[in-house]
């Protein structure tokens, strides 16, 4: 009941923060607007039929290691991909480094005393991270757009954000010249990289009065003949991801969410489950995909290790030529 009271307070805080003066509301391509709010979540959480796993009690099972800072700073190690937890990946290519949805906070919440708390501590010191050429942000939910992380990077990098989200960064004192706001299928060159906002199926809000006032996106980064695709948060449909695969060609490396899918009736429209994540992997024609959005924050009802274990089981049964894997939080994958 103590948790219930905290969540009620959290919902009330959402009533008075993050207001938007914009009249525009963004939509999905193949889904009616998602009518979700904190009170519906509270009802499902405490009065629904689904039994919620105690993910905090299972947190010791989440594979993790300290980030190898020496490896990150080794310029001769080739392409490196480091999972910093949740949907945050540090991608280091020869002559280009980018970061996806960095989140450094203890809680993903508008307040510090309530809301989902990290299951495992940070595996790195943010000050030890190398400089990044740009950051891509998928949408404005607290587990993807983190004030603490943006304060850390400040104007030292460039931000690619979905349409309508640039004003939030300006309020954080980010210079407009360091913000590129793109609509779906809009592209911008950043040095030798071409960055394109691609569709996803989700929604946006940081309070109750800014619902869908900024868009959400997945991101395609093309550099030196390679294609990297970051899915952000998304539900599944049989159209958007096939279009991405057809228009982009084969994706060399994709980052696809596999967790936060239960209760299914409540989460289905905006969060893929593992079989749907595999469909996304196939639709975008990914040569390799890495599962994300699991093991870091207790957002939904499924057991903490279920997404990774189910992905491993389904992938082994399919014997696919294009692997779909998971990593340890803090692990660095050296690709060449």
Steps between C-alpha positions, in 0.01 A plus 500: 500500500794733563599454136143572393501832688832597342363425156190707569723791593702441187185509289392822668836658424442405137191718503698818548829446316608489140218713363518586131363796312499315168166412344647234275457136594713232337367162394608153395471380144288193566344545844243727659633733775601307812285615795726416792560696821653435844162421657422226248845357569434506875172315451668231289792479743299455819159372389570312177512122456871476417739399778797738507843352547724652767774608263704666774526165681622342175744778414803292603433281195550784253839451330721803547862607509688823547560686177854446374608863477841405365334314212271797429805722467691255280486661156641185335224263613275555196123530526381479862147480636445540874164438667469756780163357608137534396499665153841668528771386261835663443603428141862572412586480132824609337469881500143506637347445846129523576276421794137388522249613767752557784346458847716548809239565772422272793128528425319556171242736638415871530588480871795357690303320774271276292482324167694208352839465667808344342523126546879512476730799553673679215790295367699812410580850612351744245819708520693200366298479179673623185371804317215430260430658164126480543217356707174362360186524713201278420232682704442694820406231757715515812671168432622633162546874550690561821565849634809384690661357187422807290641724774816287491557539126360851471622678188798268454310292244219515245147367555276341240143504629152426363282781374366723777761407762759768427334752733566274800872508425496876458346526848799295618726777360610294203593730215264473200803437279557178699146370438367338184128430511380265227165364379470137395716437192670834546880479472795714601869461429730509801855491371524182297194345669146524364242493781136426415194496726294191419155393626421319822169421670484668837385820674647788699442687827691623802179608674128488433478824303765435235373166370621443143613862466838375380560208269685171553739335259743226423833605349709388202868596498695439179877532510779364281267263316353353823149544639412512868137511615372587847135406553429703813172389658242346271206273456480277194315541175566319170564819304744751651795269554467331164506847344816582695661180378398568141609864496821459699616169363670253733570630850845402624413543868163563665409579861151365572297501825407162646360587845216693669218307333279372784208525573456435131157657467629829639845508338448339158442813291817677611746225600594192299533165673783266408332326202406842362854627556621211284252608231644852514851352467388311193297785349789748506732234357750529783820298469542522879265632768560566868212488748447800727239652734524227762685427825553862604176648638192317640241636259262210442382163629718237332789334692819696455690233304205377294563720192863391460427133574205491260704670226778245540250213489312625194817597314655156555187330366493713186868448419495835321793608287464853644560476878298687763693512828513666842795646686603553860436850630840669471632252243686620191464304178797541266369438151814517286 
